[in-house]
Structures are given as C-alpha cells and as structure tokens.
Amino acid sequence: MLIGEVARRSGVSARMLRHYESLGLVRPCGRTGSGYREYSGEDIRRIFHIESLRSLGLSLREIGRALDDPGFTPSALVGDLVRQTRERIAAETDLLTRLRRIDAAEPARWEDVLQVVALLQALGSKSAVARQRAALASVDDVPVPVEALVEAALSETEPNVAGALRWALARSGGGGPALLARGLDSTVAAVRERAVRSLAEMPGDDAVAELRTALASPDAAVRGYAALALGTRGAADAVPTLIEMIVEGRNDTDAADALSVLAGDTAMADRIATGLVGHLTLATAGAPARGRLTQALAAVPGATASHALVELSHDEDRAVALTAAYLLQLRDAR
C-alpha cells in the first residue's frame, strides 16, 4: 500500500508518516519499481500502535522504546503518565479557578484585571503580612470575589490574618454564608472551626440560617461558636446548646453572657431559668457543673431564677449553697 492510501486509511498525514520513518518508528517494507514507499499490513498495524500510544500522552521517543525494547515494561511509564496528567489537570484547574474569579470581579479595564491578579496572588503569599494587607485591601481598593476570600479564610492559620479575612468577608456582600457553610462539612476540625467563626461575623439572615443549621453539627466546637453568635443576636434556639456548654464547661463564661442577653425578654428569662434548673436536678450533673449552672442563674432575671437560687442556698453541696446565697444577696442589693 502506498503512502497516500495509508494516510487516507489511517488518518495520519503523509508528512507525519515520513517523520515517523525519519525517526525509525515505521520503516516501509519496500519500494515500488518507481521508488515509492510501500507499506505492508504489519507496517500499518505498527502505525496504529503508535497512534494509540500517542493518545496516552507518550512522546515519540517513549513510543519507540515501548515498541522496540523487548524488556521494556509499561508499569513505570504508565505510572509517570498518571502523575504527569494529574499535575497537568491540577494546573489547569488552578488556572480555571483564577480566571473564574477574575471574571466574577467584573473588571472594566486591563488595569483592573492586573489589580485582581495581584491581590489574588497576595492572598496566597507565604508572608502573613502580605496576606493581611490583601484581605484589608479587598474591601476598598479591589473587589475580590467572595469565593477567593472564603478559600483564604478556611485555610488561614495566622490569627491576625484570619481576623482580617473574616472582617473582609463580613463586608463582601452576598454569597459568603453559603460558601462558608461548605466548610462546616470538612473532615478537618480546624477548617470547620474557621468556617463557623467566619459565619459568626457575617451579617444578614443568610448567615443566621447557616448558624442555625450548625447547631445540629456533631462537632461540639462548631455548635458552641454557632450558639454564641446566635445568642448575641437574640435567637432563642441557641439556648439548649448554651446551657450544654455551661454543663460541660466549654466556654461556659461566654455561654452565660449570651444567655444573659437572651434573658432580657421576660418569657425567655423564665425558659432559660427552667432549663438551668432542669440540669441542676439531673443525677449526672457533678459538683463543678452544678456550680457553673448556679452562677449562670445569677444573670437571669425573674422569679424562676430567684426561687431556684433560694433552694440552692440550702444545697447539700456547701460550695453551691454559699455561691447561691451570695448571688441572692447581690440580687437583693439591686
């Protein structure tokens, strides 16, 4: 079969076939009387083998080795191809993400594009100072996409930079709460904590809705941060978690402060007092927990809390009794 016919049937151009011949990959079995290359069935099968290996990303040099070296094993080469392909996909994915973020910033001029690129690079800098400056600049100077701020906030380990990123997110506009909420499902505890702490500083109903969902998290730290944030916003559904924190001694002082804010409403004050008293009567409440619950009652106004303190002033646990008596004196003094 002549080269033109081979090109038509194989889909490989005559020029590429000549290139393969120059490299020694395919050597036509003979020549016609007129000197034209003539390919045998075996030559054509080799051409198809070459094209198949090229489709896997092998170089022509690697293909030559694979076809001509009897001792050549494909496992190592395929492993390298897998690694190279993954690296290429990761690089292309990073590029796509960067382009999407630049597009989301809706730059009007090339100068705007360059500013966004510079800011995105600064957010990924190894320098904490550079990252912090980028976070602060993202609010007033260059509109950085919320997605980029969320990614930075969820990965930031430096406290000062993390605070700047949360501040920037709180002023970034819509979309932040939903993106941050994805971090609540992370397998990494630190990421879950960063997500809920960022949500706690986000304004608006969307953030409140995500924080309410976080109250059901199996992660106690996530539940705690969500409850503290909701408590200061007057959300009654944070009460059970806040009481749980006092019982367990997790940020119990902050939890008691949040309950005192909620207790500004009379009906809510009675509900909180009832909840605290209910845990005091549980057999599982040890002495330290009962002491914390007693102290928490001090910040709750109303008859229910006062009656509970009167009873606790006669508690068999002397420390609890003394604490309750002292707190009653303070209430009377007011």
Order of alpha helices (4+ residues) and beta strands (2+ residues): alpha-alpha-beta-beta-alpha-alpha-alpha-alpha-alpha-alpha-alpha-alpha-alpha-alpha-alpha-alpha-alpha-alpha-alpha-alpha-alpha
